[in-house]
Amino acid sequence: MNKIAVICFNIYATKIGFTQDLKLRIEQHNDGLVQSTKSRRPLQLIYYEACIENWDAIKREKYLKTHYGRLFFHKRLKTWFESNVV
């Protein structure tokens, strides 16, 4: 199963990425093994979607990284963003 994960550094910074092993990827980020997030730890998984097909997950990840994808994501998690400060 392929997953698109959204991890949060703080209320203003999120990272969207594709992975086949979500648990391992989050551990890598939190252990400082990923250069792009090494200085932003600790990270918190706030949202993920699962896709059966690899191509579908990659397509969804690309969409979520667009302006409209981020609008969708922030609208979907509006309540979480209003009540949580990471």
QUIFEN-V444090 format. One record per residue. N is the residue number from 0. RES is the residue in three letters. PHI is phi in whole degrees, -180 to 180 (NA if undefined). OMEGA is omega as a letter, one per 20 degrees, with the letter a starting at -180 (999 if undefined). Layout:
N	RES	PHI	OMEGA
N	RES	PHI	OMEGA
This chain:
0	MET	NA	r
1	ASN	-98	a
2	LYS	-128	r
3	ILE	-109	a
4	ALA	-113	r
5	VAL	-121	r
6	ILE	-112	a
7	CYS	-121	r
8	PHE	-91	r
9	ASN	-154	a
10	ILE	-65	a
11	TYR	-104	a
12	ALA	-126	r
13	THR	-129	r
14	LYS	-127	a
15	ILE	-111	a
16	GLY	-154	a
17	PHE	-104	r
18	THR	-154	r
19	GLN	-98	r
20	ASP	-129	a
21	LEU	-63	a
22	LYS	-61	r
23	LEU	-63	a
24	ARG	-65	r
25	ILE	-65	r
26	GLU	-61	r
27	GLN	-61	r
28	HIS	-63	a
29	ASN	-73	r
30	ASP	-86	r
31	GLY	81	a
32	LEU	-88	r
33	VAL	-109	a
34	GLN	-57	a
35	SER	-69	a
36	THR	-120	a
37	LYS	-56	a
38	SER	-89	a
39	ARG	-112	a
40	ARG	-74	i
41	PRO	-79	r
42	LEU	-110	a
43	GLN	-132	r
44	LEU	-75	a
45	ILE	-115	a
46	TYR	-168	r
47	TYR	-152	r
48	GLU	-126	r
49	ALA	-111	r
50	CYS	-128	r
51	ILE	-73	a
52	GLU	-95	r
53	ASN	-59	a
54	TRP	-63	a
55	ASP	-69	r
56	ALA	-65	r
57	ILE	-66	r
58	LYS	-62	r
59	ARG	-67	r
60	GLU	-59	r
61	LYS	-60	r
62	TYR	-65	a
63	LEU	-64	r
64	LYS	-86	r
65	THR	-83	r
66	HIS	-58	a
67	TYR	-69	r
68	GLY	-65	r
69	ARG	-68	r
70	LEU	-61	r
71	PHE	-58	a
72	PHE	-60	a
73	HIS	-69	r
74	LYS	-68	a
75	ARG	-64	a
76	LEU	-108	a
77	LYS	-54	a
78	THR	-62	r
79	TRP	-63	a
80	PHE	-64	r
81	GLU	-73	a
82	SER	-106	a
83	ASN	-127	r
84	VAL	-123	a
85	VAL	-90	999
